[in-house]
Amino acid sequence: MIDKRAFILDNTGLAQPPHVPEISLYLASEAHDLWLKTEDELEEIGLPPPFWAFAWAGGQGLARFVLEHPSIVEGKRVLDFASGSGIVGIAAMKAGAAEVIAADIDPFAEAAIALNAGVNGITLGFCGEDLIGRDEGWDVILAGDVFYDKAFAGALIPWFAALCDRGAVVLAGDPGRAYLPKERLQPVATYQVPVTRALEDSEVKRTTVWRFT
Ligand SMILES: C[S@@+](CC[C@H](N)C(=O)[O-])C[C@H]1O[C@@H](n2cnc3c(N)ncnc32)[C@H](O)[C@@H]1O
C-alpha cells in the first residue's frame, strides 16, 4: 500500500496559489512527474486523479472571498465540501471560523489536507464519507469547483438547496463549469484567477462566488 504522506511529499512542492498567496500548499507543477501522468497511468499505480494536488480556480476564488469577508465564517461551524487540497477550509480557519470540517472522498485528500493545514499552522477536521444528502448542522457550507461532472452536480444541487432552505449559508466558487446550476444562485464576487494552462483552456479563469438563495 502506498504511504500517502510520503507520496504527496515526493510528488509535489510547497507553493502559493497565485490568487491566494497567503496560503501555502503542497502542489504538483511542471517540476513533478505527477503533473504529466494520464488517468490510465495513475490508475496503474492505484491513484485516482490527484485533484488534491492542484488549487482549482473555484477554490482559489472562494478562498479569496472568505479571506476578504471573514464575517461570513467568524465563529461559525463550517463544512468545506469537496475540499481537495483543503484550500477553502484553510482560508475559513484563517478567517476565524470556530471549526472547519474538510470533506473529500478521495483517500489521498485526508493526507494532503493534514499536510497543508499543518504548514499553514492550523487544524482542520476531516470527513472521508460521502456527505451528500446529510445535515450535521453546519452554519456555512463552502464548495470550491464542484460543478464539473453531471451526476455530481445533479446530486449536489438539491442538497445545497435543502441546506439553504433550513438557514445555512451555502457558497460555491465556480469558473463557469459545464454543470453550474442556473437557478437559485446569486453572484457575490467575481475574480480573475490565474490557472494552469495544462489543466484548463486558458491562463486566467473568470471565477464567480455564488450564494444559494
Ligand atoms: C475540482 S476538485 C476541487 C477541490 C478544491 N475544492 C479546490 O477548489 O481546489 C473536486 C473535489 O471533489 C471531490 N469529490 C468528488 N465527489 C465527492 C463527494 N461525493 N464527496 C466529497 N468530495 C467529493 C474530489 O475528490 C475532488 O477533490
The ligand as an SDF file (V2000), in Angstrom:
LIG
                    3D

 27 29  0  0  0  0  0  0  0  0999 V2000
  -12.0330   20.0500   -8.7560 C   0  0  0  0  0  0  0  0  0  0  0  0
  -11.6790   19.4000   -7.1600 S   0  0  0  0  0  0  0  0  0  0  0  0
  -11.8790   20.8360   -6.1290 C   0  0  0  0  0  0  0  0  0  0  0  0
  -11.0160   20.7990   -4.8940 C   0  0  0  0  0  0  0  0  0  0  0  0
  -10.9790   22.0900   -4.0650 C   0  0  0  0  0  0  0  0  0  0  0  0
  -12.2820   22.3950   -3.5290 N   0  0  0  0  0  0  0  0  0  0  0  0
  -10.4590   23.2470   -4.9040 C   0  0  0  0  0  0  0  0  0  0  0  0
  -11.2830   24.0660   -5.3590 O   0  0  0  0  0  0  0  0  0  0  0  0
   -9.2360   23.3210   -5.1610 O   0  0  0  0  0  0  0  0  0  0  0  0
  -13.1390   18.4510   -6.7760 C   0  0  0  0  0  0  0  0  0  0  0  0
  -13.0390   17.5950   -5.4980 C   0  0  0  0  0  0  0  0  0  0  0  0
  -14.2980   16.9530   -5.2740 O   0  0  0  0  0  0  0  0  0  0  0  0
  -14.0560   15.7480   -4.6030 C   0  0  0  0  0  0  0  0  0  0  0  0
  -15.2760   14.9310   -4.6030 N   0  0  0  0  0  0  0  0  0  0  0  0
  -15.8780   14.3010   -5.6400 C   0  0  0  0  0  0  0  0  0  0  0  0
  -17.0070   13.6800   -5.2210 N   0  0  0  0  0  0  0  0  0  0  0  0
  -17.1220   13.9260   -3.8750 C   0  0  0  0  0  0  0  0  0  0  0  0
  -18.0660   13.5720   -2.8570 C   0  0  0  0  0  0  0  0  0  0  0  0
  -19.1410   12.8360   -3.1380 N   0  0  0  0  0  0  0  0  0  0  0  0
  -17.8560   13.9820   -1.5960 N   0  0  0  0  0  0  0  0  0  0  0  0
  -16.7660   14.7540   -1.3010 C   0  0  0  0  0  0  0  0  0  0  0  0
  -15.8420   15.1320   -2.2140 N   0  0  0  0  0  0  0  0  0  0  0  0
  -16.0110   14.7260   -3.4880 C   0  0  0  0  0  0  0  0  0  0  0  0
  -12.8820   15.1810   -5.3970 C   0  0  0  0  0  0  0  0  0  0  0  0
  -12.2250   14.1230   -4.7120 O   0  0  0  0  0  0  0  0  0  0  0  0
  -12.0300   16.4410   -5.5720 C   0  0  0  0  0  0  0  0  0  0  0  0
  -11.0870   16.5750   -4.5270 O   0  0  0  0  0  0  0  0  0  0  0  0
  1  2  1  0
  2  3  1  0
  2 10  1  0
  3  4  1  0
  4  5  1  0
  5  6  1  0
  5  7  1  0
  7  8  2  0
  7  9  1  0
 10 11  1  0
 11 12  1  0
 11 26  1  0
 12 13  1  0
 13 14  1  0
 13 24  1  0
 14 15  1  0
 14 23  1  0
 15 16  2  0
 16 17  1  0
 17 18  1  0
 17 23  2  0
 18 19  1  0
 18 20  2  0
 20 21  1  0
 21 22  2  0
 22 23  1  0
 24 25  1  0
 24 26  1  0
 26 27  1  0
M  CHG  2   2   1   9  -1
M  END
$$$$
